[in-house]
Amino acid sequence: MIKVTTLDNRQIYLNAELIERIENVPETVITLTSGKKILVHETAEEIVSRVIDYRCQFLKPCSP
């Protein structure tokens, strides 16, 4: 799970495995495999970095 901040400043944990797409338009829109969209403050690059860090927890060694 990764932590993101919604546009109403709530911090939520999102299952990184369910992310289908991330867009900057101008806020960041995360589309889940279910089709649900979540608007967040973090940039697409920040989210990608968090997903990589999350996945590296399960791999040894991990070099992003």
Backbone as numpy.savetxt, mean C-alpha at the origin, in Angstrom:
# Nx Ny Nz CAx CAy CAz Cx Cy Cz
0.76 -6.96 6.43 -0.10 -5.78 6.43 0.81 -4.54 6.43
0.34 -3.51 5.76 1.07 -2.24 5.74 0.16 -1.15 6.29
0.77 -0.14 6.92 -0.01 0.97 7.49 -0.06 2.10 6.47
-1.27 2.62 6.25 -1.49 3.77 5.37 -2.41 4.76 6.08
-2.42 6.00 5.59 -3.24 7.05 6.17 -4.29 7.48 5.16
-5.55 7.33 5.53 -6.64 7.71 4.64 -6.74 9.23 4.57
-7.52 9.74 3.63 -7.64 11.20 3.46 -8.29 11.88 4.66
-9.04 11.12 5.47 -9.61 11.72 6.69 -8.70 11.48 7.90
-7.42 11.19 7.60 -6.34 11.05 8.59 -6.47 9.87 9.54
-7.23 8.85 9.15 -7.26 7.61 9.92 -6.09 6.74 9.47
-5.42 6.13 10.42 -4.36 5.17 10.08 -4.98 3.78 10.09
-4.83 3.10 8.96 -5.39 1.76 8.83 -4.29 0.81 8.37
-4.50 -0.48 8.62 -3.59 -1.51 8.13 -4.28 -2.22 6.98
-3.53 -2.33 5.90 -4.06 -2.88 4.66 -3.32 -4.15 4.30
-4.05 -5.17 3.91 -3.43 -6.43 3.48 -2.71 -6.19 2.15
-1.39 -6.19 2.20 -0.58 -5.89 1.02 -0.80 -6.90 -0.10
-1.22 -8.10 0.24 -1.44 -9.15 -0.77 -2.67 -8.87 -1.62
-3.54 -7.96 -1.17 -4.78 -7.69 -1.90 -4.69 -6.47 -2.82
-3.52 -5.84 -2.88 -3.36 -4.66 -3.74 -3.22 -5.11 -5.19
-4.08 -4.56 -6.02 -4.03 -4.85 -7.45 -3.32 -3.74 -8.22
-3.61 -2.47 -7.82 -3.08 -1.34 -8.58 -2.95 -0.14 -7.65
-1.97 0.74 -7.94 -1.77 1.99 -7.21 -1.65 3.10 -8.24
-2.42 4.19 -8.05 -2.40 5.30 -9.00 -2.24 6.62 -8.25
-1.55 7.59 -8.87 -1.48 8.96 -8.36 -2.35 9.83 -9.26
-3.49 10.33 -8.73 -4.44 11.09 -9.57 -5.18 12.22 -8.85
-4.75 13.27 -8.28 -3.44 13.55 -7.72 -3.24 12.88 -6.37
-4.30 12.54 -5.63 -4.09 11.75 -4.43 -3.82 10.31 -4.85
-3.37 9.51 -3.92 -3.02 8.12 -4.26 -4.25 7.24 -4.07
-4.56 6.48 -5.10 -5.70 5.55 -5.08 -5.15 4.13 -5.11
-5.51 3.36 -4.08 -5.14 1.94 -4.04 -6.38 1.15 -4.43
-6.25 0.34 -5.45 -7.35 -0.54 -5.86 -7.03 -1.95 -5.40
-7.96 -2.55 -4.67 -7.79 -3.91 -4.17 -8.33 -4.92 -5.17
-7.97 -6.16 -4.99 -8.44 -7.21 -5.91 -9.96 -7.34 -5.89
-10.61 -6.89 -4.82 -12.07 -6.93 -4.73 -12.72 -5.82 -5.53
-11.91 -4.84 -6.02 -12.44 -3.69 -6.73 -12.61 -2.48 -5.84
-12.51 -2.66 -4.52 -12.63 -1.54 -3.59 -11.44 -0.60 -3.78
-11.72 0.72 -3.70 -10.67 1.72 -3.84 -10.50 2.46 -2.52
-9.24 2.73 -2.16 -8.92 3.45 -0.94 -8.04 4.63 -1.31
-8.42 5.82 -0.85 -7.63 7.03 -1.09 -6.74 7.27 0.12
-5.44 7.49 -0.14 -4.49 7.65 0.96 -3.55 8.82 0.70
-2.90 9.30 1.79 -1.95 10.41 1.71 -0.60 9.97 1.15
-0.18 8.74 1.40 1.14 8.28 0.98 1.23 8.24 -0.54
2.45 8.43 -1.05 2.66 8.33 -2.50 2.69 6.86 -2.92
2.55 6.64 -4.21 2.64 5.27 -4.74 4.00 4.67 -4.42
5.05 5.48 -4.51 6.40 5.00 -4.22 6.54 4.57 -2.77
5.94 5.32 -1.84 5.99 4.94 -0.42 5.27 3.62 -0.17
4.14 3.44 -0.83 3.36 2.21 -0.66 4.13 1.02 -1.23
4.71 1.19 -2.40 5.51 0.12 -3.00 6.65 -0.26 -2.07
7.32 0.72 -1.51 8.41 0.46 -0.57 7.93 -0.32 0.65
6.77 0.04 1.17 6.22 -0.67 2.33 5.86 -2.11 1.98
5.33 -2.30 0.78 4.99 -3.67 0.35 6.26 -4.50 0.22
7.31 -3.93 -0.35 8.58 -4.65 -0.46 9.12 -4.99 0.92
9.11 -4.02 1.84 9.57 -4.28 3.21 8.75 -5.39 3.87
7.43 -5.34 3.66 6.54 -6.37 4.22 6.91 -7.75 3.68
7.09 -7.85 2.37 7.40 -9.14 1.77 8.78 -9.64 2.14
9.72 -8.72 2.38 11.07 -9.11 2.77 11.10 -9.77 4.14
10.09 -9.54 4.95 10.02 -10.17 6.26 9.96 -11.69 6.14
9.52 -12.18 4.99 9.31 -13.61 4.81 10.40 -14.26 3.97
11.33 -13.46 3.45 12.39 -13.98 2.60 13.75 -13.73 3.24
14.63 -14.67 3.18 15.99 -14.49 3.68 16.96 -15.01 2.65
17.93 -14.27 2.18 18.09 -12.82 2.33 17.20 -12.07 1.35
16.96 -10.81 1.62 16.12 -9.99 0.75 16.88 -8.71 0.43
17.03 -8.42 -0.84 17.72 -7.20 -1.28 16.82 -6.44 -2.25
16.00 -5.50 -1.73 15.08 -4.76 -2.63 15.82 -3.88 -3.61
